[in-house]
Amino acid sequence: PRSTAAACSYGPHTPTVAITTALICATLALTTGTRPELAVWLLLAPLGVLLTLVDLGAQRLPDPLTLPFAALALTLLGAVAFVPEHAGQWRTALYGGLALGGLYFLFFLIRPMALGFGDVKLALGLGAVLGWYGWGALYLGTFAGALIGSAYTVVALARRRAVRRQLVALGPFMIAGAYVSLLLEAYAA
């Protein structure tokens, strides 16, 4: 049995998570403005924070989080597509989810030890979110995630906090890359 002190020290403190989530939502609101897709970003952002925390803590992206994320992204963006003044396209959101999910599935088949199937399912939702603003947003978000993850890994190796071939949770970097791309594309739209 775990002691109460040990159970309380697991993961970040609630105020830190709440402040981080609020800051993420605020920056999304500032860059998106009053366009209707902002409601989707504000609903999905807390789920993205939760996915990040779970993957960092357990190196796992569970189906009860990744699959609703993908379904919510496509469903909510589909509804927003009927609202005037939106800046994206639902069809490219759908194709973006399929393309990024397919790409990660291919990577999973090639190197299943380096990539979990949860990452594949997360890619479906992130691809839909990024695809909303077009193929450029999808490319940028995918590249930014890979770049952020690579930079983290190099720094961790240099600081001797990681060893070669150590598995790293990929989900947080995928989400961070999508967030960066979403901010840039929402601001530009």
ZITAFEN-V242452 format. One record per residue. N is the residue number from 0. PSI is psi in degrees with one decimal (NA if undefined). Layout:
# ZITAFEN-V242452
n:psi
N:PSI
N:PSI
This chain:
# ZITAFEN-V242452
n:psi
0:143.2
1:146.3
2:161.0
3:-37.7
4:-40.7
5:-39.5
6:-33.9
7:-23.7
8:-2.0
9:125.7
10:178.1
11:157.9
12:150.6
13:-44.9
14:-37.1
15:-44.4
16:-42.7
17:-43.5
18:-42.9
19:-46.2
20:-41.8
21:-40.8
22:-40.7
23:-45.8
24:-38.8
25:-43.1
26:-36.0
27:-40.2
28:-40.7
29:-39.7
30:-31.0
31:-30.4
32:-145.1
33:10.9
34:148.3
35:-24.0
36:-13.9
37:-38.0
38:-38.4
39:-46.1
40:-39.9
41:-28.5
42:-34.7
43:-26.4
44:-47.5
45:-34.3
46:-36.9
47:-39.8
48:-44.2
49:-44.4
50:-40.8
51:-47.1
52:-41.7
53:-44.0
54:-39.1
55:-38.3
56:-37.3
57:-3.4
58:50.6
59:140.1
60:98.1
61:148.8
62:-40.0
63:-10.1
64:-44.7
65:-41.5
66:-43.8
67:-32.9
68:-47.7
69:-45.2
70:-43.6
71:-43.6
72:-51.0
73:-41.2
74:-49.3
75:-40.1
76:-33.0
77:-39.7
78:-40.8
79:-27.4
80:-20.8
81:-4.6
82:133.2
83:154.8
84:15.9
85:156.8
86:12.2
87:-174.6
88:128.0
89:-37.4
90:-42.9
91:-26.5
92:-45.2
93:-49.1
94:-36.2
95:-42.2
96:-43.3
97:-40.6
98:-49.1
99:-39.7
100:-42.2
101:-40.1
102:-45.9
103:-33.1
104:-40.6
105:-44.8
106:-39.6
107:-40.9
108:-36.6
109:-45.2
110:72.9
111:-21.6
112:-21.4
113:-14.4
114:127.9
115:160.0
116:-21.7
117:-35.0
118:-36.4
119:-45.7
120:-36.1
121:-37.7
122:-31.3
123:-50.0
124:-43.1
125:-37.6
126:-37.9
127:-45.0
128:-47.6
129:-37.3
130:-22.9
131:-40.2
132:1.7
133:176.3
134:-33.7
135:-41.0
136:-38.3
137:-45.5
138:-46.2
139:-45.9
140:-40.4
141:-45.5
142:-43.5
143:-41.4
144:-43.7
145:-39.7
146:-44.5
147:-44.0
148:-40.9
149:-43.6
150:-43.2
151:-45.8
152:-42.4
153:-44.3
154:-42.4
155:-39.8
156:-42.7
157:-35.1
158:3.6
159:33.3
160:0.0
161:160.3
162:158.9
163:143.5
164:10.3
165:136.0
166:136.9
167:138.0
168:118.9
169:-29.9
170:-47.6
171:-34.6
172:-35.8
173:-44.1
174:-42.1
175:-42.6
176:-41.4
177:-39.8
178:-46.4
179:-47.9
180:-42.4
181:-41.8
182:-47.0
183:-44.4
184:-37.3
185:-38.3
186:-39.2
187:-23.7
188:NA
